Amino acid sequence: MKNLLETAPADVVTAEELRTHLDSASVPALVMLTVHVTGDTSLLREEWRPVVPGQPDSGRSAEVEDDARRICFEALVPHLNRQQEWDTEPSDELREQITTWLVGGPVEDALALSKVSFVPNNTDPRKPQWTLDEVAPDSALNAVIIGTGFSGLLAGLRFKQAGVPFTILEKNDNVGGTWWENTYPDCRTDVPSHIYTYSFVQSDWPTHFGRQSLIHDYLHRFAVDNGLIDHIEFGHEVTAATWNEDSQTWRVESTTAEGEEKIFDSSVVVSAVGQLNKPSYPNIEGIDSFQGETLHSARWDHDVDFTGTRVAVIGTGASALQFAPPIARDCDEMTIFQRSAPWLKKTPVLRQDIDPGERWLLTHLHQYRAYYRYSIFLPRVVGNLPVATVDPEFDPTETSVSEANEALRKDLANYLIEQADGDEELLAKIMPNYPPAAKRIICDDGTWVSTLKRDNVRLVSEAVTRVDETGVWFGDEHVKADIIVYGTGFKAADFLMPMTITGTEGRDLHEEWGIDASAFMGTALPGYPNFFCMYGPNTNTVIHGNLVFFLECQASFITDAIRVLAEDGKRSLELKPEVFAEYDKKIVAESSKRTWGWSKTHSWYMNAEGRSTIMWPLPAREYYEGTHHIRREQFGFN
């Protein structure tokens, strides 16, 4: 397994080099590394602990941070000449003490997830410890993977490591999935770069939040470096997958852009098509009558010139908050139509580069990167589900649903009040009318509200009633436009569309689902043997968890299923209906207790009937433990 960030030899960092870059060091990461190296737990001082866990900086005063760096430097210096001898990871006892310090107490979920959350440099702890040749040398098991985004490429790597023959089918002519298709201005992730990666393949990220082009480069290099390109059939869009009960295999049908049809037969199918790939357009009268240019954030046309134009932006989700500001700097007029205002989270480093000294430490100081990632990742994967949980005793409303949710609302509201800076009319428009976490909370560095304050920008918080040949109507007012840009997101709830999936006895998956897609741990279904989803129903996370971590869990779960088939000499395994029914009942019940299931505000978390098929409503720990390995008693075999 080749790492995109090859850590320099462990004996190259001198005391002078460390001193030169010390002012750039993240205090939480530096403290934890120093404790790791020296074993001196007295350095886990309360005054050095991060004020807000999950951030790379401590949030302490400059004086306190300088003191922490100085003392850690003095403690590390005697050990620098033997970096190659440093332990790869801390002992269980030391990790528990470090974790307790980081999160501010003995948090059970944090301690339970601490081992899987700490990934030492240049290691791959979850790599399959078996191969098909070792387990079943005469096995005919093979697989088809659909999609080459984060999930499809990861599944491909795990199958390759296990020696399972596989083919990846990709409708585009390049890898990356949504990070190949979405190229709108200022497109980037709103998850910190160092945890929006595979845990075992880091990169020298130049920015705190990765830009689209760099994320795509990361995925492309991952595919090339690990020999996955040779397994990919580009330009093949899967149209159908049908289970053959006689052969116990799947027949996968694909079509090229030229109309050529091709059939692939496989034992296992992994749908890695994700949730964010089908643009969603609003149901507005006359939407096709507009005679000017029309764009959607997910289907950007870079030939369109916004200079001197009148632009109507429909939607104020995460994508719109990225593409609208740069367009506003070019166009003459911009009218933004907002159905509901987004909650904004103060994130000053959103568009900032990582300090060069910090990048040097991440690349050269042995295991510093691992602790830097740990300081961000663990608190976020544990998350804060209580702030998104309805408390019936609190008298929940569309303002807030619990004490914790109210505290979050006040914090987010104060940031908006600060941004509005006394403009009461603007504040009324940008203050959300629903509880935090009912919709995605969007990272912001002040760019959005400053854009709304521009002389050439107008924010309309009334619904668009129709579109005509020359512009957009709301109520009795008409706004002329040369260009309409839709920032209206994706059909996230339309899982696996437009593929037809036919299981046992001719059952049709989409007919069975209707609009309420569900799968056990988002991956497996009764009636569809050897068929697995990645980033499937109810596996999205925002307030708690981490998407790439969930994908790594899914890849391990699916790979382990193949191991069980091989070891047991079976051709197929199928989730038992009663296991699925119990799981589905729990997910529905728990979703109703969360803000996104309780609130009546519209969001992409919900389907047309107001139920969530998107979000994981339980602690991330339950997802990890539920996918750690296949439990034979949950499946039937053939």
N, C-alpha and C positions, 0 to 999 in steps of 0.2 A: 504494500500500500504506500504510494508516494504521497507525501505531504506537500501542499503548495507552499508552506512556510517551513523551510528547512532551518531549524535552529542551528546557529553557529556552534562550533565545537565548544564544549563546556569549560575549556581552560583558557579562553581568550579574553575574558572580562577581567581587567585589572582594577585595582582600587581607584586609580586616577580616572579611568574611563567611567566607572560607576559614579564617582564624584561629579564628573562633568555633566552627566545626565540626571543627576539625583533630583534636581528641582522639578523635573517633569514626571517623577514617579507618582503613581496612584497610591495614596497612603494605605487604603485597605489591602491592596494586592501586595505592597511592599511589607506590611506588617505580617501578613499570613505567610509569605515566603520566608521571612526571617525566622518566624517561629518554626516553620517546616525544617529549615536548615539547622537551626541551633537547638531546637527542642525547648527553648526558653519561653514557657507560656506566660511568664510575668509581663511579656510584651503585649499581651492581649488586654490592653488597657481600655477602660470604658471611655476615656476622653479621646481615644483615637478611633473608636468604632464609628462606622458611617452613620450619619444622622438619618439618612434615608437609604436603607439597604436596597441594592439593585442598581445603584449608580456607581460608576468607576471612581468618583472622587468622594472624599469623606464628608464634605459639607461643613468641615470645621474651619476655624479661623486660620489665616496664613501662619500666625505664630505657632499654633498647635501643630499644624502640618509640618512646618519646618523642624520642630522639635522631634516629631515622630521620625522624619526622614534621617535626621542626624543620628539619633540613637540606633535606628535600624542599620544605618551605614556602618557605624562602629561595630555593631554585633556581627555583620556579614563579612567585613574585611578579612578576619582571620580564616575564613572558610573559602575565600574566592579561589585560592590556588588548588583546591581539590573539588571543583565543581563536578567533575566526572564521577565523583563518589557520592554525590548527594542522592538521597533516596528518591526513587521515581515518584512515590506518593507517600503521604503521611501514614502513620499507623492508625488503626481504627480509633484508638484513644485520643490521639492528637487531632485527628480529623473532627472528632466530636467536639473537642474544646474549641477548635478554630471555628467550626460551624455555629456553635452556641454564641460565640462572640460576634460573628458576622451578622446573625439575624436577631441578636438582642435577647437571647434566652434559649432554653432547651425546647425548641419547637419540634414536635414529634415528626411532622411531615418533612421538615428540613433535614433532620437526622436520618430519616429513612431514605431520603433521596441523595444524601451527601456523597455516597460512594460512586453512584452512577453519574453524578453531576461533576465530579472532579476528573478531568481527562488530562493526564500528563502529556507533555510534548511528544510528538512523533509516536504515539501509541494508538491502537484501535481496540479498546477493551471488548467491544461487542462483535468483533469479527467471529464468524462461525468457527468453532473448534472441531470441525469435522469436514470431511469431503464425501461426495457421493461415491467415489471409487473405494474409499475405505469402508463405508457403511454398507453399500450394496453395489458391488462392481458390475453386476449384470443389469442394473436398473435401466429402464427406458424412460424414466421421468425427464421431462423437459418443460420449458415455460415460455410463454409470450407475455411481455410487458407492454402496456399501452401508455405511451407518453414519456418524454425525456425532460421533465422538470426535476425539481429537487427529489421528488419521491421515486420517479421512474429510474433515474440514474442510480439512486441509492439501492433500489431493489436489484438493479443490474450488477452492481459491485458485490452485493452479498451473495448473489447466485454464482458469480464468477469465483469468489473466494471459496465457495462450497463445491465448486466443480459441477454445478448444475447447468446443462446446456440451455441457452435462452436466446430469444430474439426480442428486440425492442422495436415497436412500430411507432413511428412519429409522423404526424400529418404535415408538419412544417419541414423546411429544408435545413434546419439547424436545431440544436438542443436548447433547452432553457425554459420551455413552456411559457408561462406568463411573463418571465423575464426576457424572453425573445420577442413576444408579441406586443408588450406594452412599452412604447418608446416615446410617450408624450413628454413635453418639456418638464424638466426637473423631476422626472420619475425616480423614486428611490424607496427604500424600505423605511418603515417607521419602527423597526426593531434594531437595537444596536448591532453594528456590523459583526462584532466578535461572537455574538450568539445567533446571528442569522447565517450560520454556516453549519456544516457537519461538525460535530464535536471533535472529531479526530482529524479533520483537515482544515487547518487554519490558514489564514492569508495575511499578508502585510497590507491591511486596509488603510487607505489614506484619509478616510473620513469616518466620523463617529457613526453615521448612518449611510449605508452603502447605496451608491447610485446604480441605476439600472444597468448601464453598460458594464460596470465593474462586477456586478453580480452575475451577469451573463458570462463575462470572461471567466469568472471563478468556476461556473458550472461547465463551461466548454473545456477549460484546462483539466478539470476533474475527469471529464469523459475521455479526453485524450490521454492523460497520464495513466489512467487505469485500463486502457485498452478497450473501452466500451464502444467507441465509434464503429469498430468492425462488427459489432453486434446489432447496429441500428439500421433499420430500413426506413430511410427518409421518404417523405412525400406519400406516405401510406396512411390514409384516414380509415380507421376501423368503423365499419358500418354495422356489424353483427357478430355475435359470438353464440354458438349453439352447442349444448352438451349432447354428446352421443353416448347413450347408456350402454350400448353394446361394446364399444371400444374403450369406454371410460376416458374419453378425451374431449377436448373442446375443438370445434371448428371455428376459426376466426377469419372473418371476411374483411378485406380492405379494398379501398379504391384509391387510385392515384388521381391527380389533377387532370390527367389526360383521359380518365375514364377506364383505365386498365384495372381489372379486378384480379386479386390474388388471394389465395387461401393458405392459411397456416394452421397446422394441426398441432396441438400441444396438450400435455397432461394438466398443466396449471396455467391459469390466466390471472394476471395482476392488472387491474385497472388503476393507472396512476395519472388519470386525466385531471384530477384536482377539482376545485370549486370555482376558481377565478379565471375562466377561459371563454365564457360565452357572454358577450356584451348584452346588457339589459337596456332596452329603450322604453321610455315612459309611454303609457297608453294615453296619448294626447290627440285630440281631433285635428286632422289636417297635417299630421307630422310629415307625410310624404309629399306635401304640396309645395314646400319651400323651394324657391328657385336659386338660392345662394348655395354656398358651400356648407356641407354638413359633416361634422367629425364626431367620433366617439373616442373617449380616452383610450380605449383598448384597441382601436383601429386607426392609429394616427397617420395623417398624410403630411409628410414633411415638406411637400411642395406648396402647401397653402401658406401664403404670405399675409400676416395679420397687420402689416404696416398700414396705418391710415384707415383701418376698417371699423365698422360697427359690429361688435361681437355680443351675442347672447349666450350666456353659459347657463345651462339647466342642470342643477344639482350642486350640492355643497358637501360631498363626501370627501374621503381621503384623497382621491385622485384630483378632484377639482381644486382642493386647497394647494396642490402642487403645481398644476398647469396654469391656473388662472393668473397668479402673480406675474410670471414672465410675459404672458400674453398682454396683460394690462399695460406693461411698459412699452409695448409696440403699437397697440391699436389706438384709435381716436376715442372710441366709446366702448364701454363694457357694461352690460346689464347682467347681473347675476341673480338667477331665480332660485330661491331657497325654500324647500318644503319644510324643513325643520333645521334649526341651528345646531351645529355640532359642539359638543363639549371639547375644549382645548386643554391640553396638558402642557404646562410650561416646560419647554425643552430648549434651552439656549444653544446647545451644541448641535442642533438638528442639521444645519448646513455648514458646520465648521469642520475644518481639517483637524486630524489628530496631530498633536504637537510632535515635531520631529524627534525630540528627546524621548517621548513616550514610545514612539515607533521603534527607536533604537533599543530601548529596554525590552519591548515585546519580542524583538527578534533575537537579541543577544544574551540577555540575562536568563540563565537556566531556570526553567519552571515559573518565571515571572508571568509569562503569558497564561499559563494554566491557572494561576491564582487571579489574574486580571479577569479572565473569563468567568471563573468561579464566583467572584465578587458580584458580577452582574447576573449570572445565570441562575444560581440557586435561589436567591430571594424572589426572582421573577417566576421560576417554574413552580415554586410553592405558591406564590401569588397571594392575593387577598380576596378570596371568595366571599368572606363576610360582607364586603362593601357592595357586593352584587346580590345579596341574599335578602329576601323580604322577611321582615319581622312583623307578624300579625299583631303583636302587642304594641307596636310603634304607631299604629294607625297609618299605614302606608298610603301615600298619595302619588300623584304624578310629579310631585316635587322631590320627595325622597321616600325611601322604603324601610329605613332602619337608622339607628344612631350612627353606625359606621358610614352608611350611604350619605347621611346628612352632613357628616364631617367632610366627606369627599366633595359633596356638592358645594359647601361653603368655600373650600379651598379652590376649586375650579372656578366658581363664580367670582371670587376675589381677583383671580387672574384676568377674567374678562372685564371686570370693573376697572382694573388698572389699565387695560388696553384701551378701553373706551375713553378714558381720560376726560370725564365730565360730559361727554356727548350722550345725553340721555336718549335721544332718538335712535342713535346707533346701538346703544346698549340694549334697548328694548328688542332690537332685531337680532342681536347676536347671543342673547341669553336663552339657552334652551328651556323648553317647557316640559321636560321629562326627566326622570331620575338618571343620574350618571350610571353608565354601564348598560343602559337599555339599548344603546347604540354604541358604535365604536368611539372611543375617546381618542382624539387625534393629536399627535405631537405637534407642537407649534413653537416657533422662536420669535413670534411677533410679526412675521411676514403677512399672515392672513389679514389681521385687522388693519395693519398699515396699508394693505392693498385696498381694502374697503374704504379707506379714508381718502384715496386718490380723487382728484377732481374729475377724472374721466371714468370713474367707476360708480355704479349705482347698485345697491342691494335691494332686491324686491322680495319681501317675505310673504307674498301672496301666491296662490297656486296658478300655474299656467293653465289657461282654459282652452286655448287652441293655437295652432300654428297656421299661417297662411303663406302665400307666395313671397311676401316681403318681410315677414317677421313674426313676432310672438305677441299673443294677446293674454292679458290677465285682467279679468273683469271687463270694464269698458275701455281700457287703455291698450293702445297698440304700440309696441316697441319695434322700430325698424331695425333690421339686421342684415349684414352682408354674409355673416358666418354664424351658424349655430353650433355650439360645442356641447355634447352631452357628457356630463360627468356623473352618470346615473348607474355606474357599477356593473355588476354581473348577475346573471341568472344562477346565483350560487346554489339555490335549492334544486335546480334541475340536474341532479346527479346522473352521470353517465350518458346524458343526452348528447347527440341523437342516436347513440348505438342501441340496437335491439339485443337484449340479453335473454336467451331462452334456456331454461334449466330443465330439471327432470320433469317428465310427463308433459312436456311442451309448455310449461308455465312461463309467462312473460313477466320479467322483473318490473318493468314500468307499470304494467297493469296491477301487479300486486302492491306496489308502493303507492300508486296514485300520486298525491302530492306529499305524502308523509314518508319520505325515504328514511330507512333505518337499517343498520347493520350492526352485528355484534362487535363491540369495540371499534365500530366504523369499518370493519374489515370483512367479516364472514356472514353468510346467510344460509338458512335451511333451504334446501331445494336447489342449491347451486354449488355442487361439489367442486372442490379445487378452484373456486373463484374467489378472489380477494380484491378488496378496495384499499387504496392508500389515499389519505386525505378524504376519506369517505364521510358519510353522515355523522354529525355530532362529534367531529374531531377538531373543530376550530377552537382556538384559544385566544383570549385577549387579556382579561383581568387576572388570569392565573394560567400558568403553563407556558409552553414554548412550542411553536409549530414544528420546527425541525426536530426537536426532541421527540415529539409524538410520531413523526415520520420514522425516526430511528427505531422507536418501539414497534411500529407496524412492520418495518422491514425484518426485524428480528423475529417477530411473531410468525410472519409468513415463511421465512426461511426455516424456522423450527418446524413448521407444519410439513415441509418437504422432508426434513430429517426424519420425522415420525413415520411418514409414508414409507421412506426407504428402509428404515430399521425394521418396521413391521411387515415389510413385503407386501404392502397394500397399493392399490392403484388410485384410490380416491378416499377423501374424508369429507364429511358433510356435517355442518353444525346441527345439533339436535333442536327441533322446534321448541321444546320446552325451555331450553337454555336461552334461546332468542327471545321468547315471550317474556320470561322473567326479566331479562336485561332491558328490553324495550319498555316494559311497564315502569321500571325504575327510572330510566332516562326521561320519560314523559313526566313522571311525577316530580323529579328533581328540577327539570327545566321550568316547571310552573312556579317554582320557588325563587327563581332568579329574576333580576330586573327585566331582562330581555323577554322572559316569558310572561311576566306580570303586567308590564306597562303596555298601554294601548298605542304607543307611538310606533310609526312604521319604520322598519329597518330591514336590511338584507339578512339579518339573523333569522327572520321569520318567513314562513311560506305564506301562500295566499289565504290560508285559513287561520293565520296568526299563531302557528305553532313553530317551534324552533327545531329544524332538522340540521342546523349548522353547528351550534355551540356545544362544547363539552361542559355539562353542568356540575360535575363532581370534582373533587380535588385531583390534581395531576398525579398524585401518588397512586390513586386507584387505577388510573390508566396504565401507569408503569407496571404495577403489580398484576394487572389483568392481562397484560400482553407480554410478560416476561418470558413465558414459554407456553407451548400448547399443553392443555390438560386433556388427556385422552378421553376422560369421562364426559367431556362436553361434545364429543363428536361421534358420529357413526362412521364405519369404515367398510370399504368394499375391495 
